[in-house]
Amino acid sequence: MLTEIISELSAVKRRFIYYFPLFLQCGSIFTMKKIYFLSTCSSCKRIMRDLGTALDVFEKIEIKLRTLTFNEIDQMRDLAGSYEAIFSKRAIKYKALKDESLQESDYRKLIHDEYTFLKRPLCIVDEQIFIGNRPQNILALKVHLTKG
């Protein structure tokens, strides 16, 4: 019995030694660094180039290549306060919807169904969200990254 316990502890130790460096590399489960961007967007490219090595620890999510999940969109809403806050009204496809009265549920579905409706770049750092390419948002992101 003691031999089995020691054997199991050794296996746990091996798994810990293997996975712990990966865990540290990604940050803890309580810290999150993600950037949602569009690789064809010149503003996203410029901002990401400007942020430089600070983005090395970010999970980079190319929204054209990977559809956002409703959970991700809901998390963004929780941090931003509304779906409308993360919705891009500058998208060309929005012009067809401009005269419609959209509800929060409509914004949620549109962002999920069409990547172009997500305001970008969108960065989540820990429990803060930085939305869009306005200079004050990018400055706030830079300040936050230098503090952390």
N, C-alpha and C positions, 0 to 999 in steps of 0.2 A: 504494500500500500504506500509506504513512504517513498519507494523507488518510483512509483507512478506519479506521485505528487511532484517529486524533484524533476522528473522527465517533463511534466506539463509546464512547470515553472521555467525550465530551460527553453521550451518552445515559445512561451510567452516572451521571454527575454530576447530571443532571436527576432521575433516579430517586432518587438519594441525597437530594437537596435536598427532594424531595417526601415521601419516606417517613421521613426521620430525625426530624422533629418528632413524627410519629405514634408512632414507636418510643419517644421520650423520654416522651411522654404516658402510654404504657402501662407504662413501666418496662422494664428490660432483660429479656432472656430468663431471667436468673438470679434475678430477683425476681418474686414472684407474690403478689398480694393478691386473694383471692376470699372472698366470703361467700355461703354457701348458706343460704337462709331460706325461710320460708313467709309470704306476705303477709297471710294471715288469722290468723296466730299473734300474740297480743297481746304475748307475751314478746319475740318477734323485733322487733316494731314498737317496743317500749319500748327495747330494747337499741340498735337502729339509730338511733333518735332521740337516745339518750344519746351515741352515738359521734359523731354529727353530721358535721362536714366531714371528719373522718378517713376516712370511707367514700367520699369523692369519688374516690379513686384505686383503689378496689376494683372488681373485676368482680362485679356483683351477679347471683346466680343464683337465680331463683325456682323452687324444686324442684317445685312443682305444675305449672308451665308447661313445664318442660324436664326430660325424663327424664335421670337421671344415667347416664353411660356407665360400663362396667365399668372402663375406664382411670381415670376420676375416682375411683371407689370404691376401686380398688386403690391409688391414690396416697394417699387418705385413710388406708387401712389401714397403708400403709408408714409414714406419719407418726405414726399413733395407736398402732400396735403390734398391733392386731387389728381384725377387723370388728365384734366385739362391743362394742368401745370407742366406735364411731360409731353403734351400733344403739340405737334408742329403745325401751326396755321400757315406757315410759309410754303408747305408742300404744294406742288403743282396740282396734285389730286384733290387738295382741299377746295380748290375753286369750284368744283362741281358740287360740293357740299355746303358752300358758303351760306346759302339761303335757308338751309335746314336748321332747325332748332335741335342741337345735339344735347343729349343727356350724358351723365357720367358713364353709364353703361355703354353708350354709343362710342365714346372716346376709347374705352377699354377694348372693345371689339375691333375698332378700326386700327389701333396700335398693334394689336395681335395679328390682324389679317394682312396688314401692309406696313412694312418696315419704314417706309418714307414718312409715316405719321409720328414717329418718335423724334422728339427734339434732341439734337445731337451737337456735340458729343454729350453724353450723359455719364457722369462719374459718380460712383458710390464709394465713399471712403468711410469705413467704420459705420457709423450710423448717420452720416451726413450725405446729402445728395447735392451735386453741382450740375445744373441743367443748362445746356445751350452754350453758345459761343460768344456771348456778350463779354466784353473785357472785364467787367466787375466780377462776373462769375469765375472766369479763368484766374483772375488775381486772387479771389477768395480760395480757390482750389490750391494755388501755389502756396499761399500763406499757410493753409491747413497742412499741406504736405511737409513744409519746412518745420512745423511744430512737432509733427509726429515722427 
